[in-house]
Amino acid sequence: MRLAPSLLPLALCLAISTAYAADAPAQLREQPSLHALATAPSEAELHATIAKLVSFGTRHTLSDTKSDKRGIGAARRWVKSQFEDISKACGGCIEVVTPSQMFTGKRVPQSTEVMDVVAIKRGKTDPKRVIVMTGHLDSRVTDVMNATSDAPGANDDASGVAALMEAARLLSKEDNDATLVFAALSGEEQGLYGGKVLADYAVSQGWNVQADLNNDIVGNSHGQNGVLDNTTVRIFSEGTKTNETPEQAKYRAYHGGEVDSPSRNVARYMEQIASTYLPDLRVHMVYRTDRYSRGGDQVPFLEAGYPGVRVTEGHEDYTRQHQDLRTEKGIKYGDTIDGVDFRYLARVTALNSVTMAALSRAPAPPSGISIEGALATDTTVHWKKVPSAAGYIVHWRDTTAPQWQYSRAVGDSDQAVIKDVVIDDWFFGVSAVSADGYESPVVFPGDAGSFERSAAPKSP
């Protein structure tokens, strides 16, 4: 059939457009499914979970493990049953495991089993690549060794456990190429023991952990100084790798990478997720591993060579943390459920859920990133291709900029030349993009930025 002359230009334009689209480099795209997930967390579900956890009286790591109504044992068994119910609802899509270890230490005077409750949703195409969300189940009062007094722990950290359980419920209904792990940890207040149990389990299982999103104290929007802010969440991330070797540190000190660990680029990724899908929630990136002189369960992951960040509320109220239940001089002390802002907690839960979904659908972060361009006016970037990537994006930014400023999609290649961008003046990175527009975190060149697990240095 011959085309009418008046239709020929349109047909040619469509043909040219189709051919160009087929050859165009893969690009990051906004995802309607992530917009839907951003509004999905239920305040009612979060409230019900925290109320149940508070009802166990105390969840101190050294508390009763036999009772079905009080103590850490009852709480663990209830969380396990909830994960199992979620699994039943999705046709057995989730496996529940309870890794444990025996510990003694300054805050554990007698050998005690520390057990985590872990829900695992295997990835369809890349099951060894793992995205983890953690929160700690145990609670405490003023005396860290007091295992009998009521310690509601509504915000520290039933809020984090409620968030990860709600994320598990939502993401059990979603597709994921990488594996998703939701872990309620024990032993945090006694020495970050639950984080170590899970990090060791990850190593033993051969997991390629892309990120641990540790949610600890994420439900309060009322600061002790009177500030009311339900729109800010802090993401803490280390600048250089915890187990960096002296040789790696020497190279990094000269070539850069002090603010570009994989953990830091996970934080940047979450900031971008929030700006795109949660416009009412601002991610405040903090360039520290954790709050000043304090710690969380992401630290054992860092020590094991895995990326990890701490997610925590924007303004803390210390009268509600690690406190005996009491009222003094008109101030109510204690971590009770009336101190939780469930609208705010739902937004933090959404940030985690969308981040996990996006990471799990994107290709793995590229590896083998290197750059060259000394004594040149152009910069050449190299990388190793990763499965399921349809293309790659080269990013660069001013060395004092907190977020990646410029980018160029370069297609399904393993190198790119960035013309007229001098290597001396910029930091560079590479991300991988799927055919449907999901992007991995940006990877900084060399060991400093690599997402591959960095094993702990061997003892001499």
C-alpha positions as CSV (number, residue, x, y, z in Angstrom):
1,M,0.0,0.0,0.0
2,R,1.3,3.4,-0.9
3,L,1.1,6.3,1.6
4,A,-0.6,9.5,0.6
5,P,1.8,12.3,0.1
6,S,0.4,14.3,3.0
7,L,1.1,11.3,5.4
8,L,4.6,10.7,4.3
9,P,6.3,13.3,6.5
10,L,4.5,12.0,9.6
11,A,5.5,8.4,8.8
12,L,9.1,9.5,8.3
13,C,9.1,11.4,11.6
14,L,7.6,8.4,13.5
15,A,10.2,6.0,11.9
16,I,13.0,8.4,12.8
17,S,11.7,8.8,16.4
18,T,11.3,5.0,16.8
19,A,14.8,4.4,15.6
20,Y,16.3,7.0,17.8
21,A,14.4,5.7,20.9
22,A,15.8,2.2,20.2
23,D,19.4,3.6,20.0
24,A,19.0,6.2,22.8
25,P,20.9,5.4,26.1
26,A,18.9,4.0,29.0
27,Q,17.7,6.8,31.2
28,L,16.5,7.1,34.8
29,R,12.7,7.4,34.8
30,E,10.1,8.2,37.5
31,Q,8.2,5.1,38.4
32,P,4.4,5.2,39.0
33,S,4.7,2.1,41.2
34,L,7.1,3.9,43.5
35,H,4.8,6.9,43.7
36,A,2.0,4.5,44.8
37,L,4.3,2.8,47.3
38,A,5.2,6.2,48.8
39,T,1.6,6.7,50.0
40,A,1.0,3.0,51.0
41,P,2.2,2.7,54.7
42,S,-0.6,2.5,57.2
43,E,-0.6,4.5,60.4
44,A,-3.0,2.0,61.9
45,E,-0.7,-0.9,61.2
46,L,2.3,1.0,62.7
47,H,0.3,1.9,65.8
48,A,-0.9,-1.7,66.3
49,T,2.6,-3.0,66.0
50,I,4.1,-0.5,68.5
51,A,1.2,-1.0,70.9
52,K,1.8,-4.8,70.9
53,L,5.5,-4.4,71.4
54,V,4.9,-2.0,74.3
55,S,2.5,-4.5,75.9
56,F,5.4,-6.9,76.6
57,G,6.4,-4.7,79.5
58,T,10.1,-4.9,78.9
59,R,12.1,-6.2,75.9
60,H,15.5,-5.9,77.6
61,T,18.0,-8.4,76.1
62,L,18.5,-10.0,79.5
63,S,14.8,-10.2,80.3
64,D,12.5,-13.3,80.4
65,T,12.6,-15.5,77.4
66,K,10.1,-18.2,78.5
67,S,6.9,-16.1,79.2
68,D,4.4,-15.6,76.4
69,K,3.3,-12.3,77.8
70,R,6.4,-10.4,79.0
71,G,10.0,-10.0,78.0
72,I,12.3,-10.3,74.9
73,G,11.3,-13.9,74.2
74,A,7.6,-13.2,73.9
75,A,8.4,-10.2,71.7
76,R,10.6,-12.2,69.4
77,R,8.1,-15.0,69.0
78,W,5.3,-12.5,68.2
79,V,7.4,-10.7,65.5
80,K,8.2,-14.1,64.0
81,S,4.5,-15.0,63.9
82,Q,3.7,-11.7,62.2
83,F,6.4,-12.3,59.5
84,E,5.0,-15.8,59.0
85,D,1.5,-14.4,58.5
86,I,2.8,-12.0,55.9
87,S,4.4,-14.9,54.2
88,K,1.2,-16.9,54.2
89,A,-0.6,-13.9,52.6
90,C,1.9,-13.9,49.7
91,G,1.9,-17.6,49.1
92,G,5.1,-18.3,51.1
93,C,7.2,-15.6,49.4
94,I,9.1,-14.9,52.7
95,E,11.4,-17.2,54.6
96,V,11.7,-16.5,58.4
97,V,15.0,-17.4,60.1
98,T,16.3,-16.7,63.7
99,P,20.1,-16.6,63.7
100,S,21.6,-16.3,67.1
101,Q,24.9,-16.3,69.0
102,M,26.0,-16.5,72.6
103,F,27.6,-13.4,74.1
104,T,29.2,-12.2,77.3
105,G,30.5,-8.6,77.8
106,K,30.4,-5.5,80.0
107,R,26.6,-5.3,79.7
108,V,26.1,-9.1,79.4
109,P,27.7,-10.5,82.5
110,Q,26.5,-14.1,82.0
111,S,26.6,-15.9,78.6
112,T,23.3,-15.0,76.9
113,E,21.7,-16.0,73.6
114,V,21.1,-13.0,71.3
115,M,18.6,-13.9,68.7
116,D,17.4,-11.9,65.6
117,V,14.1,-12.4,63.8
118,V,14.7,-12.1,60.1
119,A,12.3,-12.2,57.1
120,I,13.9,-12.9,53.7
121,K,12.1,-12.3,50.4
122,R,14.4,-13.8,47.7
123,G,15.1,-11.9,44.6
124,K,13.9,-13.3,41.3
125,T,17.0,-12.7,39.1
126,D,19.8,-11.6,41.5
127,P,19.1,-13.4,44.8
128,K,22.7,-13.0,46.2
129,R,22.4,-9.2,46.0
130,V,20.7,-8.2,49.3
131,I,19.1,-5.0,50.6
132,V,18.7,-5.1,54.4
133,M,16.4,-3.0,56.7
134,T,17.0,-3.3,60.4
135,G,15.6,-2.1,63.7
136,H,16.3,-3.3,67.2
137,L,13.7,-5.1,69.3
138,D,15.3,-4.7,72.7
139,S,14.5,-1.8,75.1
140,R,16.0,-0.4,78.3
141,V,15.5,2.1,81.1
142,T,18.0,4.4,82.9
143,D,20.0,1.5,84.3
144,V,21.2,-0.4,81.2
145,M,21.4,-3.6,83.4
146,N,17.8,-3.3,84.7
147,A,16.1,-6.2,82.9
148,T,12.8,-6.2,85.0
149,S,11.4,-2.7,85.1
150,D,8.9,-1.6,82.5
151,A,10.8,-0.4,79.4
152,P,8.1,0.4,76.7
153,G,10.7,1.4,74.1
154,A,7.9,2.8,71.9
155,N,10.2,5.0,69.9
156,D,13.6,3.4,70.7
157,D,13.2,1.2,68.9
158,A,9.7,-0.2,68.4
159,S,9.3,2.5,65.8
160,G,12.1,1.0,63.7
161,V,10.7,-2.5,64.1
162,A,7.2,-1.3,63.2
163,A,8.6,0.4,60.1
164,L,10.4,-2.7,58.9
165,M,7.4,-4.9,59.5
166,E,5.2,-2.6,57.6
167,A,7.8,-2.4,54.8
168,A,7.8,-6.2,54.7
169,R,4.0,-6.3,54.5
170,L,4.0,-3.8,51.6
171,L,7.0,-5.2,49.7
172,S,5.7,-8.8,50.0
173,K,3.2,-7.7,47.3
174,E,5.8,-6.1,45.0
175,D,8.4,-7.5,42.6
176,N,12.0,-7.5,43.5
177,D,15.0,-8.8,41.5
178,A,17.4,-8.5,44.4
179,T,16.7,-10.1,47.8
180,L,15.0,-8.0,50.5
181,V,15.7,-8.7,54.2
182,F,13.7,-7.2,57.1
183,A,15.4,-7.9,60.5
184,A,14.3,-7.2,64.1
185,L,17.5,-7.4,66.1
186,S,18.2,-8.0,69.7
187,G,21.1,-6.9,71.9
188,E,21.6,-3.4,70.6
189,E,21.5,-1.6,73.9
190,Q,23.9,-4.1,75.4
191,G,26.6,-3.7,72.7
192,L,25.2,-3.8,69.1
193,Y,25.2,-7.6,69.4
194,G,22.2,-8.2,67.2
195,G,23.8,-6.3,64.4
196,K,26.8,-8.5,64.6
197,V,24.7,-11.6,64.6
198,L,23.0,-10.5,61.3
199,A,26.3,-9.3,59.7
200,D,28.0,-12.6,60.5
201,Y,24.9,-14.4,59.1
202,A,25.2,-12.4,55.9
203,V,28.9,-13.3,55.5
204,S,28.1,-17.0,56.1
205,Q,25.3,-17.0,53.6
206,G,27.5,-15.3,51.0
207,W,25.2,-12.3,50.7
208,N,26.4,-9.3,48.6
209,V,24.8,-6.7,50.9
210,Q,24.3,-3.5,48.9
211,A,23.0,-1.6,51.9
212,D,21.8,-1.9,55.5
213,L,19.2,0.7,56.2
214,N,19.2,0.8,60.0
215,N,16.1,2.5,61.4
216,D,16.7,3.4,65.0
217,I,14.5,6.1,66.7
218,V,12.3,7.1,63.7
219,G,8.9,8.0,65.2
220,N,9.1,11.3,67.0
221,S,8.7,14.7,65.5
222,H,8.9,16.8,68.7
223,G,12.4,17.8,69.8
224,Q,13.4,18.2,73.4
225,N,14.0,21.9,72.7
226,G,10.4,22.4,71.6
227,V,11.0,22.2,67.9
228,L,8.1,20.6,66.0
229,D,9.3,19.1,62.7
230,N,7.5,16.2,60.9
231,T,9.3,16.8,57.6
232,T,12.9,16.0,58.3
233,V,14.7,12.7,58.6
234,R,18.4,12.3,59.2
235,I,20.6,9.8,57.3
236,F,24.0,9.2,58.9
237,S,26.7,7.7,56.7
238,E,30.4,7.0,57.1
239,G,32.8,9.0,54.8
240,T,35.5,6.4,54.5
241,K,35.2,2.7,54.9
242,T,35.5,1.4,58.5
243,N,37.9,-1.4,57.5
244,E,40.0,0.5,55.0
245,T,43.6,-0.8,54.8
246,P,46.6,1.6,55.3
247,E,47.4,1.2,51.6
248,Q,43.9,2.1,50.5
249,A,43.9,5.0,52.9
250,K,47.1,6.3,51.4
251,Y,45.8,6.2,47.8
252,R,42.4,7.7,48.9
253,A,44.1,10.6,50.8
254,Y,45.8,11.7,47.6
255,H,43.2,11.0,44.9
256,G,40.0,11.7,46.9
257,G,37.1,9.6,48.3
258,E,36.9,10.9,51.8
259,V,33.2,11.7,51.3
260,D,32.3,8.9,48.8
261,S,32.1,5.6,50.6
262,P,29.3,3.3,49.2
263,S,27.4,4.2,52.4
264,R,27.6,7.9,51.6
265,N,26.3,7.2,48.1
266,V,23.4,5.2,49.5
267,A,22.6,8.3,51.6
268,R,22.7,10.4,48.5
269,Y,20.4,7.9,46.8
270,M,17.9,8.1,49.6
271,E,18.0,11.9,49.4
272,Q,17.2,11.7,45.7
273,I,14.4,9.2,46.3
274,A,12.8,11.5,48.8
275,S,13.0,14.6,46.5
276,T,11.3,12.6,43.7
277,Y,8.7,10.5,45.6
278,L,8.2,12.1,49.0
279,P,8.2,15.9,48.5
280,D,6.9,16.4,52.1
281,L,10.0,14.6,53.6
282,R,13.4,16.2,53.5
283,V,16.5,13.9,53.9
284,H,19.1,15.7,56.0
285,M,22.4,13.9,55.1
286,V,24.8,13.9,58.1
287,Y,28.5,13.2,57.3
288,R,29.0,10.9,60.3
289,T,28.7,7.2,60.9
290,D,26.2,7.9,63.7
291,R,25.3,10.6,66.3
292,Y,28.2,12.0,68.2
293,S,29.8,9.4,70.5
294,R,26.7,7.1,69.9
295,G,26.2,4.0,67.7
296,G,23.7,1.7,66.0
297,D,23.4,-1.7,64.4
298,Q,24.7,-0.5,61.1
299,V,28.2,-0.4,62.7
300,P,28.7,-4.2,62.7
301,F,27.7,-4.2,59.0
302,L,30.4,-1.6,58.3
303,E,32.9,-3.6,60.3
304,A,32.0,-6.6,58.2
305,G,32.8,-4.6,55.0
306,Y,29.2,-3.9,54.0
307,P,27.6,-0.5,53.2
308,G,25.2,0.8,55.9
309,V,23.4,4.0,57.0
310,R,21.5,5.0,60.1
311,V,18.0,6.5,59.6
312,T,16.8,8.5,62.5
313,E,14.4,11.3,63.3
314,G,15.3,14.9,62.7
315,H,15.0,16.1,66.3
316,E,15.4,13.8,69.3
317,D,13.8,14.1,72.8
318,Y,16.2,12.7,75.3
319,T,13.6,12.7,78.1
320,R,12.0,9.8,76.3
321,Q,15.2,7.7,75.6
322,H,16.7,5.3,78.1
323,Q,14.6,6.7,81.0
324,D,12.8,5.2,84.0
325,L,9.0,5.9,83.8
326,R,8.5,8.9,86.1
327,T,7.4,12.6,86.2
328,E,9.8,15.1,87.7
329,K,9.3,18.9,87.8
330,G,6.5,18.6,85.4
331,I,8.4,16.7,82.9
332,K,7.2,13.2,81.9
333,Y,10.1,10.8,81.4
334,G,9.9,7.5,79.5
335,D,9.6,6.1,76.0
336,T,5.8,5.7,75.8
337,I,3.6,5.4,72.8
338,D,2.1,8.9,73.2
339,G,5.5,10.2,72.1
340,V,5.2,8.6,68.6
341,D,3.9,10.7,65.7
342,F,2.4,8.0,63.4
343,R,2.0,10.3,60.4
344,Y,5.7,11.0,60.6
345,L,6.6,7.4,61.1
346,A,4.5,6.5,58.1
347,R,6.6,8.9,55.9
348,V,9.9,7.4,57.2
349,T,8.5,4.0,56.5
350,A,7.6,5.1,53.0
351,L,11.2,6.4,52.4
352,N,12.6,3.0,53.4
353,S,10.1,1.0,51.3
354,V,10.6,3.1,48.2
355,T,14.3,2.9,48.6
356,M,14.3,-0.9,49.0
357,A,12.0,-1.3,46.0
358,A,14.1,0.9,43.8
359,L,17.4,-0.7,44.8
360,S,16.0,-4.2,44.3
361,R,14.7,-3.4,40.8
362,A,17.8,-1.6,39.6
363,P,20.9,-3.3,38.3
364,A,23.7,-4.0,40.8
365,P,26.1,-1.0,41.2
366,P,28.9,-1.3,38.6
367,S,32.3,-2.3,39.7
368,G,35.9,-1.7,38.7
369,I,35.4,2.1,38.3
370,S,38.6,3.9,37.3
371,I,39.3,7.3,35.8
372,E,42.2,8.8,33.8
373,G,43.0,12.2,32.4
374,A,46.1,13.6,34.0
375,L,47.6,16.3,31.7
376,A,44.5,16.2,29.6
377,T,41.4,18.4,29.1
378,D,39.1,15.4,28.9
379,T,38.3,12.7,31.5
380,T,38.0,9.0,30.6
381,V,35.9,6.8,32.9
382,H,36.0,3.0,32.8
383,W,33.9,0.3,34.6
384,K,32.9,-3.3,34.4
385,K,29.4,-4.1,33.1
386,V,26.8,-5.7,35.4
387,P,24.0,-8.1,34.5
388,S,20.6,-6.6,33.7
389,A,22.0,-3.1,33.0
390,A,20.8,-1.6,29.7
391,G,23.1,1.4,30.1
392,Y,25.2,3.5,32.4
393,I,25.3,7.1,33.5
394,V,28.5,9.0,34.3
395,H,28.1,11.5,37.1
396,W,30.3,14.3,38.2
397,R,30.2,17.1,40.8
398,D,32.3,19.9,42.2
399,T,34.6,18.5,44.9
400,T,32.8,20.5,47.6
401,A,29.3,19.7,46.4
402,P,27.2,17.4,48.7
403,Q,25.2,15.9,45.8
404,W,26.0,14.8,42.2
405,Q,25.4,17.8,40.0
406,Y,25.9,16.7,36.4
407,S,25.3,13.4,34.5
408,R,25.5,11.9,31.1
409,A,23.8,8.7,29.9
410,V,26.4,6.9,27.8
411,G,24.6,3.7,26.6
412,D,25.6,0.1,27.0
413,S,29.3,0.6,27.2
414,D,32.1,0.0,29.6
415,Q,33.8,3.4,29.2
416,A,33.1,7.0,28.3
417,V,35.1,10.2,27.5
418,I,33.7,13.3,29.1
419,K,35.0,16.1,26.9
420,D,36.3,19.3,28.3
421,V,35.8,18.2,31.9
422,V,39.2,18.2,33.6
423,I,39.9,15.3,36.0
424,D,41.6,17.6,38.5
425,D,38.5,19.7,39.3
426,W,35.7,17.2,39.8
427,F,34.7,14.0,41.5
428,F,33.3,11.3,39.2
429,G,31.1,8.2,39.5
430,V,29.1,5.7,37.5
431,S,25.6,4.2,38.0
432,A,23.9,1.4,36.1
433,V,20.4,1.7,34.6
434,S,17.8,-1.0,33.7
435,A,15.8,-0.9,30.5
436,D,12.8,0.3,32.4
437,G,14.6,3.2,34.1
438,Y,15.6,2.0,37.5
439,E,19.1,3.3,38.5
440,S,21.7,1.9,41.0
441,P,23.5,4.1,43.4
442,V,26.5,6.0,42.0
443,V,29.8,4.3,42.5
444,F,33.0,6.4,43.2
445,P,36.2,5.1,41.6
446,G,38.6,2.7,43.4
447,D,38.4,0.8,46.6
448,A,37.0,3.9,48.5
449,G,33.8,3.8,46.6
450,S,33.3,0.2,45.7
451,F,30.1,-1.6,46.8
452,E,31.9,-5.0,46.7
453,R,32.4,-6.3,50.2
454,S,35.7,-5.2,51.7
455,A,36.9,-8.0,53.9
456,A,38.4,-7.1,57.3
457,P,42.2,-6.8,57.2
458,K,44.0,-10.0,58.3
459,S,45.8,-9.9,61.6
460,P,49.6,-10.0,61.4
